[in-house]
């Protein structure tokens, strides 16, 4: 039977996003994975990874903030929230030519997916029209397209699909029992509502979370259980390691143990065998050795470039050198 926390969380979620029977992965099952000796866990994750992917191929994606700052939501980790004094200025939506220029540069540096993020609770129709132009232009460059725009209204996902959108990113962020300690202006159920709209429109789902926000290991296991029990699981699963930003409520959160982060990647790979598991925020603070462990644990996608929305990201040259040292190739 499902553990109590997962069972309670599942009961409030849209049924189309859950397996019709009991969840395939209980929180307790994933906690047991976390408890395995480190070598055993990584060995199991690598076996699963090799059964589904080329173990030495990594997808490179680039993320551009097309509208920075001024978000009405109070996510405790975010520099772009109007609730926090981070010194970040509100900016207007980028013009189309700047987006195209950035996408061309990303493609020339080897990125195959171009993601565009906007700091909104959700897009207004006039803004969505401009984003649709961006999606069409990036698609014309031969890149996969992804956007993260916040919560969607009825009909907006279908418009993005018609414009050629491949992926929509909307993270669960954290476990249901920890969620209210991070965000109060919307619920996790609101996030599932947008994810259902995305699924119904036929767009691939990019959905993961953030670790290192002070949550327990059990909460990390519960988050992975939520993701793994979606039907189907997200095609892309970004795992973010919290980047602490002065002025946010989580500015003083203690760093997550590096081995615990690698364990989280391994558990995501084992429970979601065919999903792309992405090293996302926090790579700037990761050593090359930790990144290598994460690739061994089954991560096969990274954000590539100098910026990840407003946080620093390892520069392309460092990534090229790391790929060469590890014998990795771009997917």
C-alpha positions as CSV (number, residue, x, y, z in Angstrom):
1,X,0.0,0.0,0.0
2,X,1.2,3.6,-0.5
3,X,2.8,5.3,2.5
4,X,0.4,7.7,4.2
5,X,2.1,10.9,2.9
6,X,2.1,9.8,-0.7
7,X,-1.4,8.4,-0.4
8,X,-2.8,11.7,1.0
9,X,-0.9,13.7,-1.7
10,X,-2.2,11.4,-4.5
11,X,-5.8,11.8,-3.4
12,X,-5.8,15.5,-4.1
13,X,-4.2,15.3,-7.6
14,X,-5.9,15.1,-11.0
15,X,-6.5,11.4,-11.7
16,X,-5.1,11.6,-15.3
17,X,-1.7,12.3,-13.9
18,X,-1.6,9.2,-11.7
19,X,-1.5,5.6,-12.5
20,X,-5.0,4.1,-12.3
21,X,-3.9,1.5,-9.7
22,X,-1.8,2.0,-6.6
23,X,1.3,4.1,-7.1
24,X,4.1,2.2,-8.6
25,X,6.6,3.8,-6.2
26,X,5.9,4.4,-2.6
27,X,7.8,7.0,-0.6
28,X,9.1,4.2,1.6
29,X,10.4,2.3,-1.5
30,X,12.4,5.4,-2.5
31,X,13.6,6.0,1.0
32,X,15.0,2.4,0.9
33,X,16.9,3.3,-2.3
34,X,18.4,6.3,-0.5
35,X,19.6,4.1,2.3
36,X,21.5,1.7,0.1
37,X,25.3,1.8,0.3
38,X,26.4,4.5,-2.1
39,X,28.2,2.1,-4.5
40,X,25.3,-0.2,-4.7
41,X,22.9,2.6,-5.4
42,X,25.0,4.1,-8.2
43,X,25.6,0.6,-9.7
44,X,21.9,0.0,-9.8
45,X,21.2,3.4,-11.3
46,X,23.9,2.9,-13.9
47,X,22.4,-0.4,-14.9
48,X,19.0,1.2,-15.4
49,X,20.6,4.1,-17.3
50,X,22.5,1.8,-19.7
51,X,19.4,-0.2,-20.4
52,X,17.7,2.9,-21.7
53,X,20.3,5.4,-22.9
54,X,23.8,5.7,-24.3
55,X,25.7,6.0,-21.0
56,X,28.3,8.5,-22.5
57,X,25.8,10.9,-24.2
58,X,24.5,14.0,-22.6
59,X,22.0,16.4,-23.9
60,X,22.9,20.1,-23.7
61,X,20.1,22.7,-23.3
62,X,20.3,26.5,-22.9
63,X,17.9,28.6,-20.8
64,X,17.3,32.2,-21.5
65,X,15.3,34.5,-19.2
66,X,13.0,36.3,-21.7
67,X,11.2,38.3,-18.9
68,X,13.1,38.9,-15.7
69,X,11.8,40.0,-12.3
70,X,8.5,41.3,-11.0
71,X,6.9,38.0,-10.3
72,X,3.9,38.2,-7.9
73,X,4.6,34.7,-6.4
74,X,6.5,34.3,-3.1
75,X,8.6,31.2,-3.8
76,X,11.2,31.2,-1.1
77,X,14.1,30.4,-3.3
78,X,13.5,32.9,-6.1
79,X,15.4,36.1,-6.8
80,X,12.6,37.3,-9.1
81,X,9.8,37.5,-6.6
82,X,8.4,41.0,-5.7
83,X,8.1,39.7,-2.1
84,X,11.9,39.5,-1.7
85,X,14.5,42.3,-1.7
86,X,17.2,40.9,-3.9
87,X,18.1,44.0,-5.9
88,X,16.9,42.4,-9.1
89,X,15.1,45.0,-11.3
90,X,11.9,44.2,-13.2
91,X,12.6,44.0,-16.9
92,X,10.3,43.9,-19.9
93,X,9.8,41.0,-22.2
94,X,12.9,40.6,-24.5
95,X,12.4,41.7,-28.2
96,X,12.2,38.8,-30.7
97,X,15.5,39.6,-32.4
98,X,17.5,39.3,-29.1
99,X,15.9,35.9,-28.5
100,X,16.7,34.7,-32.0
101,X,20.3,35.9,-31.5
102,X,20.7,34.0,-28.2
103,X,19.2,30.9,-29.7
104,X,21.5,31.0,-32.7
105,X,24.5,31.3,-30.3
106,X,23.2,28.4,-28.2
107,X,22.9,26.2,-31.3
108,X,26.4,27.2,-32.5
109,X,27.8,26.1,-29.1
110,X,26.2,22.7,-29.4
111,X,22.8,23.1,-27.6
112,X,20.0,21.1,-29.0
113,X,17.1,22.4,-26.8
114,X,16.4,26.1,-26.2
115,X,14.4,27.0,-23.1
116,X,12.8,30.3,-22.4
117,X,11.6,31.4,-19.0
118,X,9.4,34.3,-17.9
119,X,8.8,35.5,-14.4
120,X,5.0,35.5,-14.3
121,X,2.3,33.9,-12.2
122,X,1.0,33.1,-15.6
123,X,1.1,34.7,-19.0
124,X,-1.5,37.3,-20.2
125,X,-2.8,36.7,-23.7
126,X,-0.9,39.7,-25.1
127,X,2.3,38.3,-23.7
128,X,1.6,34.8,-24.9
129,X,1.3,36.1,-28.5
130,X,4.9,37.3,-28.3
131,X,6.1,34.1,-26.7
132,X,4.4,32.1,-29.5
133,X,6.5,34.2,-32.0
134,X,9.6,33.3,-30.1
135,X,8.7,29.6,-30.1
136,X,8.1,29.6,-33.9
137,X,11.4,31.5,-34.5
138,X,13.5,29.1,-32.3
139,X,11.8,26.1,-33.9
140,X,12.8,27.4,-37.3
141,X,16.5,27.3,-36.2
142,X,16.2,23.5,-35.8
143,X,16.2,23.6,-32.0
144,X,13.8,21.8,-29.6
145,X,11.7,24.4,-27.8
146,X,10.8,24.7,-24.2
147,X,9.1,27.4,-22.1
148,X,8.4,28.0,-18.5
149,X,5.8,30.7,-18.1
150,X,4.0,29.8,-14.8
151,X,0.5,28.7,-14.5
152,X,-1.6,28.4,-17.7
153,X,-5.2,29.3,-18.3
154,X,-7.6,27.2,-20.4
155,X,-6.6,27.1,-24.1
156,X,-3.1,28.5,-23.6
157,X,-1.3,25.2,-23.8
158,X,-3.1,24.4,-27.1
159,X,-1.9,27.7,-28.5
160,X,1.7,26.9,-27.5
161,X,1.4,23.5,-29.1
162,X,0.1,25.0,-32.3
163,X,3.1,27.4,-32.3
164,X,5.5,24.3,-32.2
165,X,6.3,24.0,-28.6
166,X,8.0,20.7,-27.7
167,X,8.3,21.0,-23.9
168,X,6.6,22.9,-21.1
169,X,8.5,23.2,-17.8
170,X,6.6,23.5,-14.6
171,X,8.3,22.0,-11.5
172,X,6.6,20.5,-8.4
173,X,9.5,22.1,-6.5
174,X,9.3,19.9,-3.4
175,X,7.3,17.3,-1.5
176,X,3.6,18.0,-0.7
177,X,4.3,18.1,3.1
178,X,7.1,20.6,2.7
179,X,5.5,22.8,0.0
180,X,3.8,25.3,2.3
181,X,7.2,26.1,4.0
182,X,8.5,27.3,0.6
183,X,5.5,28.8,-1.2
184,X,2.2,30.3,0.0
185,X,0.8,32.2,-3.0
186,X,-0.3,29.0,-4.8
187,X,-0.6,25.3,-4.1
188,X,1.0,22.3,-5.5
189,X,-2.4,21.3,-6.8
190,X,-2.3,24.5,-8.9
191,X,0.9,23.2,-10.5
192,X,-0.7,19.9,-11.3
193,X,-3.6,21.7,-12.9
194,X,-1.1,23.4,-15.4
195,X,0.7,20.1,-15.9
196,X,-2.7,18.5,-16.8
197,X,-3.3,21.2,-19.4
198,X,0.1,20.6,-20.9
199,X,-0.5,16.9,-21.1
200,X,-3.9,17.3,-22.6
201,X,-2.5,19.6,-25.3
202,X,0.0,17.0,-26.3
203,X,3.1,18.9,-25.1
204,X,6.0,17.0,-23.5
205,X,6.3,17.6,-19.7
206,X,9.4,19.0,-18.1
207,X,8.9,18.7,-14.4
208,X,11.3,18.2,-11.4
209,X,12.2,19.9,-8.2
210,X,14.7,21.7,-6.0
211,X,16.7,20.0,-3.2
212,X,18.7,21.6,-0.5
213,X,15.9,23.8,0.8
214,X,16.0,22.3,4.3
215,X,13.8,19.4,3.4
216,X,14.3,16.0,5.0
217,X,15.5,12.9,3.0
218,X,11.9,11.6,3.3
219,X,10.7,14.8,1.6
220,X,13.1,14.2,-1.2
221,X,11.9,10.7,-1.6
222,X,8.2,11.9,-1.6
223,X,9.0,14.4,-4.3
224,X,10.5,11.7,-6.5
225,X,7.5,9.5,-5.8
226,X,5.2,12.2,-7.0
227,X,7.2,12.6,-10.2
228,X,7.6,8.8,-10.8
229,X,3.9,8.1,-10.3
230,X,2.7,10.5,-12.9
231,X,1.2,8.7,-15.8
232,X,3.4,8.9,-17.8
233,X,6.3,10.3,-15.8
234,X,7.8,13.6,-17.1
235,X,9.8,13.2,-20.3
236,X,12.4,15.6,-18.7
237,X,13.2,15.8,-15.0
238,X,15.3,18.7,-13.9
239,X,16.9,18.3,-10.5
240,X,18.0,21.6,-9.1
241,X,20.4,22.1,-6.2
242,X,19.4,25.2,-4.4
243,X,21.4,28.4,-5.3
244,X,21.1,30.5,-2.2
245,X,20.3,34.2,-3.1
246,X,20.7,37.0,-0.6
247,X,17.4,38.6,0.2
248,X,15.3,35.4,-0.2
249,X,14.0,33.5,2.8
250,X,16.3,30.6,1.9
251,X,19.4,32.7,1.7
252,X,20.9,30.9,4.7
253,X,19.9,27.3,3.9
254,X,22.8,25.0,4.6
255,X,24.3,23.3,1.5
256,X,23.1,19.8,0.7
257,X,25.8,17.1,1.2
258,X,27.2,16.3,-2.3
259,X,26.7,12.6,-1.9
260,X,23.1,13.1,-1.0
261,X,22.6,15.1,-4.2
262,X,24.1,12.3,-6.2
263,X,21.8,9.8,-4.4
264,X,18.9,12.0,-5.4
265,X,19.9,11.8,-9.1
266,X,20.3,8.0,-8.8
267,X,16.9,7.6,-7.3
268,X,15.3,9.7,-10.0
269,X,17.0,7.6,-12.7
270,X,15.9,4.3,-11.1
271,X,12.3,5.4,-10.7
272,X,12.0,7.1,-14.1
273,X,14.1,4.9,-16.4
274,X,13.2,6.6,-19.7
275,X,13.1,10.2,-18.6
276,X,15.9,12.7,-19.3
277,X,17.3,13.5,-15.9
278,X,18.9,17.0,-16.0
279,X,21.5,18.6,-13.8
280,X,20.0,22.1,-13.6
281,X,20.5,25.0,-11.1
282,X,23.5,24.7,-8.8
283,X,26.1,23.4,-11.2
284,X,28.2,26.5,-10.8
285,X,28.8,25.4,-7.2
286,X,29.4,21.7,-8.1
287,X,32.9,20.3,-8.5
288,X,33.8,18.4,-11.6
289,X,34.0,15.3,-9.4
290,X,30.4,15.7,-8.2
291,X,29.1,16.2,-11.7
292,X,31.0,13.1,-12.8
293,X,29.2,11.1,-10.0
294,X,25.9,12.5,-11.2
295,X,26.5,11.4,-14.8
296,X,27.4,8.0,-13.3
297,X,24.1,8.1,-11.4
298,X,22.2,8.6,-14.6
299,X,22.0,12.3,-15.3
300,X,22.0,12.8,-19.0
301,X,21.1,16.4,-19.6
302,X,22.6,19.7,-18.5
303,X,21.9,23.4,-18.9
304,X,24.7,24.8,-20.9
305,X,25.9,28.4,-21.0
306,X,26.7,31.3,-18.7
307,X,23.3,32.0,-17.1
308,X,20.4,29.9,-15.7
309,X,17.7,32.5,-15.6
310,X,19.4,34.9,-13.0
311,X,21.9,32.5,-11.5
312,X,25.4,31.8,-12.8
313,X,25.9,28.5,-14.8
314,X,29.3,26.9,-15.7
315,X,30.6,28.5,-18.8
316,X,30.6,26.5,-22.0
317,X,34.4,26.1,-22.1
318,X,34.4,24.4,-18.7
319,X,31.7,22.0,-19.8
320,X,33.6,21.2,-23.0
321,X,36.7,20.4,-21.0
322,X,34.7,18.3,-18.5
323,X,33.1,16.3,-21.4
324,X,36.6,15.7,-22.9
325,X,38.0,14.5,-19.6
326,X,35.1,12.1,-19.0
327,X,34.8,10.9,-22.6
328,X,31.3,12.2,-22.9
329,X,29.6,13.3,-26.1
330,X,26.8,15.7,-26.9
331,X,23.4,14.0,-27.5
